[in-house]
Amino acid sequence: MPTLRLVPMTDQQYARYRESAEADYAQNIAAAGVMPLPEAREKAREDYRQLLPDGLASAGHHLWTAYDADDEVGMVWLHLDEKSDGTHAFGYDFEVRPDLRRKGYGRMIMQAVERICRERGVRSIGLSVFGNNLGARALYEEMGFEVTRVQMRKLL
């Protein structure tokens, strides 16, 4: 049985993540039909610039690398936000290495995030998932996440 641990991301890991994450985010925006790829690339660049202006040192943001023993298996990007009723978390990115998907690592990463949030007194964890990411949607629903907003469109 794999054992998973989350370790704060290093500068080198962050540089590698940031490069691939912006490109993946842009591809997902375009694949979901939100906007054409050129505009999606600019949106991805701008979103990352705004959300992580100081990289790993950006206030309230936590990026961890997930390990099974010494093997990097994925990553997590979580933002903690103080509101009038307490601390709330938002998961901007949860990722499992492509060759390790469907082996339980996504669930283990989410469980580790829940433990961290409980230890910090977090009241809720939110996230967004693209509609075409059926595997992630199914996992989140199995883990008790509820739909809070739906956005739809029709191609003409």
C-alpha positions in Angstrom: 0.0 0.0 0.0 1.5 3.4 -1.0 2.2 6.0 1.7 1.7 9.5 0.6 3.3 12.6 2.1 3.1 16.3 1.0 6.3 18.3 1.1 6.5 22.1 0.3 7.5 22.5 -3.3 11.1 23.6 -4.0 12.0 26.5 -6.3 13.1 24.1 -9.0 9.9 22.1 -8.8 7.9 25.3 -8.9 9.6 26.6 -12.0 8.9 23.2 -13.7 5.3 23.2 -12.5 4.6 26.8 -13.5 5.8 26.3 -17.1 3.7 23.2 -17.7 0.7 24.3 -15.6 0.1 27.5 -17.6 0.1 25.5 -20.8 -2.2 22.8 -19.4 -4.6 25.4 -18.0 -4.7 27.2 -21.4 -5.4 23.9 -23.2 -8.2 23.1 -20.7 -9.8 26.5 -21.2 -9.8 26.1 -24.9 -10.9 22.4 -24.8 -13.9 23.4 -22.6 -14.9 25.9 -25.3 -14.5 28.9 -23.0 -12.3 30.8 -25.5 -10.0 30.1 -28.4 -6.5 28.9 -27.6 -4.6 32.2 -28.2 -6.9 34.0 -25.8 -6.7 31.1 -23.4 -2.9 31.3 -23.3 -3.0 35.0 -22.4 -5.7 34.3 -19.7 -3.6 31.5 -18.2 -0.5 33.8 -18.1 -2.5 36.6 -16.5 -4.3 34.4 -14.0 -1.0 32.9 -12.8 0.6 36.4 -12.6 -2.2 37.6 -10.5 -2.6 34.6 -8.2 1.1 33.8 -7.7 2.8 37.2 -8.0 5.6 36.1 -5.7 5.7 32.5 -6.8 6.1 30.2 -3.8 6.1 33.2 -1.5 2.7 34.4 -2.6 0.6 35.3 0.5 -1.9 32.6 1.5 -0.8 30.1 -1.2 0.7 26.7 -0.5 2.2 24.4 -3.1 3.3 20.9 -2.1 4.8 18.0 -4.0 3.2 14.7 -3.3 5.6 11.8 -2.7 5.2 8.0 -2.4 8.5 7.1 -0.6 11.0 9.1 -2.7 9.0 9.1 -5.9 7.2 12.3 -7.0 3.7 11.3 -7.7 1.8 14.6 -7.9 1.3 18.1 -6.5 -1.2 20.4 -4.8 -1.8 24.1 -4.9 -4.0 25.3 -2.0 -5.0 28.9 -1.0 -6.2 29.7 2.5 -8.4 32.7 3.0 -9.6 34.2 6.2 -13.3 35.2 6.0 -15.8 36.5 8.7 -16.8 32.9 9.6 -13.2 31.4 9.7 -10.6 30.0 7.3 -11.7 28.6 3.9 -9.5 26.8 1.4 -9.6 26.7 -2.4 -7.7 24.1 -4.3 -6.4 25.7 -7.5 -4.6 22.6 -8.7 -4.4 18.9 -7.8 -2.3 16.8 -10.1 -1.2 13.2 -10.3 1.7 12.2 -12.7 0.1 10.9 -15.9 1.6 7.5 -15.7 0.3 7.0 -12.2 -3.3 8.0 -12.7 -6.1 5.6 -11.7 -3.9 4.1 -9.0 -5.4 5.9 -6.0 -3.0 8.8 -5.7 -5.6 11.4 -6.5 -7.7 10.2 -3.6 -4.6 10.0 -1.3 -3.6 13.6 -2.2 -7.1 14.8 -1.5 -7.2 13.0 1.9 -3.8 14.6 2.8 -5.2 18.0 1.9 -8.2 17.4 4.1 -6.0 16.4 7.0 -3.9 19.6 6.6 -7.1 21.7 6.4 -8.6 20.1 9.5 -5.3 20.6 11.4 -5.5 24.3 10.5 -9.2 24.7 11.4 -10.3 25.2 7.8 -14.1 25.2 7.5 -14.5 24.3 3.8 -12.4 23.3 0.7 -13.6 24.6 -2.7 -12.3 23.8 -6.1 -13.2 24.1 -9.8 -13.1 21.4 -12.3 -13.6 21.6 -16.1 -16.8 19.9 -17.3 -14.9 17.5 -19.6 -12.7 16.2 -16.8 -15.1 13.3 -15.9 -12.5 11.4 -13.8 -11.8 14.3 -11.5 -15.4 15.2 -11.2 -16.3 11.6 -10.2 -13.5 11.5 -7.6 -14.5 14.8 -6.0 -18.2 13.7 -5.8 -17.2 10.4 -4.2 -15.2 12.4 -1.7 -18.2 14.5 -0.7 -17.7 17.7 -2.8 -21.0 19.2 -3.8 -21.7 21.3 -6.9 -22.1 24.9 -6.0 -22.3 26.5 -9.4 -22.8 25.3 -13.0 -21.9 27.1 -16.1 -23.3 25.8 -19.5 -23.1 26.7 -23.1 -24.4 25.5 -26.5 -22.4 25.5 -29.7 -24.3 27.0 -32.7 
